[in-house]
C-alpha cells in the first residue's frame, strides 16, 4: 500500500524528487519532522508546519475522517525513516491500540535522542511513556481536530521527561508560534475535557428532546459567551473524537459522569444525524 | 404584538424584567402584595438608571419616560388588561398554582400567562387554571448583568399562538428566545452547570489552576471570560444552588453533583464579584 507523504520545500532551489523506502513521494531529502496518527490532526498540524516552511513527512494511521478531501492512503509506519527526522508528532486520539503500535514502531525506527510529542487526550502521557524503553523522550500535548490552530497548546510532561527533551519541545512549539501551557498529565487535559463534557450534555438534551438543536446551541453560546454552541463544537471536532475523549475519561477516572449520551455513541459510529432522517430536522451547521 | 406587560413579584428578577421592559418602550404593571417592596423596587430601578446616565449609556431625559412606563400595583385585578403576565414570585408550586388560577380568572381572553420558574412543572401550573393553552414558561437565565436569553417552556396544552406571543415579547425585549420542553432546569442551566462543574473538577484534580483554565478557554473559544470568571460574575452561591437543584430534580445524576469548592467559597462569604471576592479578588465595583 502506498504511503501518503506530504512535505514542503524548504528552499526555492529545485531538488530532485526521489522515491522513499516504500515508494512514497518525497519533495526534499531531509524532512525533519514526522507526523503520524489521526487524519484530521495530521492535516491541521501539516498546515501549521507548511506555513512555517518546516519539512515533514505525514503518515495517516487512523480511520478516514475527511469526507471533503481526497482520501489519503493509509499505511503502517515505514521501517526505514530518514535519519534527518529529529521530531515526531504522534497524533492518534481515536485508537489506543494504534497509538501504542505507532509508538512501539517509532521506538525501533528512530534514535533515542529524537523527541516524541504525543497527543495525550485519550491516553495519558505517562501511560504512553511506560510503553517505551526511552521514556524520557515523550511529552504529551493536546490536539483536537478543529482546534490545532490556537495560539496556546496544552503540554503535559511526565515524571520521566528529561530537561533536554523539554527544551526541545519548547523550541519546537516556539518555532510554530505556540505558547505552551503546562498542565498535569491526565486524559482529557483541560480544553478537550471541558468541551467534550459540554458536547455530551448537549447531546443528552437532544436525546431527551428538550429543545431543537439550534436552540440548544443558542443557549450554549450564551452560557459560554462564545460564538459557537456545543453542537457546533461537536461538529467541528467530530463526534468520533468527542466519544474517544469521554470514553478515556470514563476509563481512567472511573466516574459515571462521563457516560456517553446514547445518541452521541450512535452518531460517533454512524456519522448520521439521528433526527435528520427520523424527524426531518436539519443538523446544526 | 404585546405592548403591556404585567409582572408579578418585585424581587430581583421582577426588577430586572421591569427595567428591561420599560427601557424597551413597554408599559409595565408591576404587582407585589407588599407596597414597601414595590417602593424599594422603583428606587432600585431609578438608581440603576441614574448610574447609567452618569456612565453616559442613557440620556438624562430618558429617566422620566422609563419610570413613567412603570405602574406599581398591589391588586391582582390591575393586571387584567395586560397582554402578557410574567410571574416572578417565590419557587413554590402551591403558591404559583393559586396565583395562576386567579390570574386566569381575571385576565382577558388573549392574555398569555407565564411563569419564570425553570424548576417547577409548568404543566402542573397550567392545569390549575381554566385556560391551560394560555399558560407557558418564560425563563430568563441568570446572565447578570444582562438578560440575554429567554427560554420559552411549552407544555402539552400550550397553544402555538401563545408560544408566538412569547417570542414576540422576547423580540420586544431584544432577547434571543428558544423553545423547550417542560423539563427541570431547561437547557441553559444544564449546560452552564456541566461547564462549571467540569472546570471545578479539572482545577480540583490539580490538572491546572483556575487562572490557567480561564486563560486556555478564552484562547480556544475566543470568549470574553473563562468558566471561573463566569462563576464569579453569576454568583458562586447561584451556581451552588443550581447544582443542588439540578441534582435533586434529576435523581442525583452524577453530572450535576455539586463540587465541594463551591460550598467552601459560599461558606466563606466569597460569592463572587458581588462580594468582591470569589475565585478572584476584586478591588473595585463590578463593571
Interface residues (C-beta under 8 A of the other chain):
Chain A: X147 X150 X151 X152 X154 X181 X183 X184 X186 X188 X189 X190 X191 X193 X194 X195 X197 X198 X200 X201 X202 X204 X205 X208 X209 X210 X211 X212 X215 X216 X218 X219 X220 X222 X223 X224 X225 X226 X227 X228 X230 X255 X256 X257 X259
Chain B: X141 X143 X148 X149 X151 X176 X178 X179 X180 X181 X183 X186 X187 X188 X190 X191 X192 X194 X195 X198 X199 X202 X205 X206 X207 X208 X212 X213 X215 X216 X217 X219 X220 X221 X222 X223 X224 X225 X227 X230 X254 X255 X257
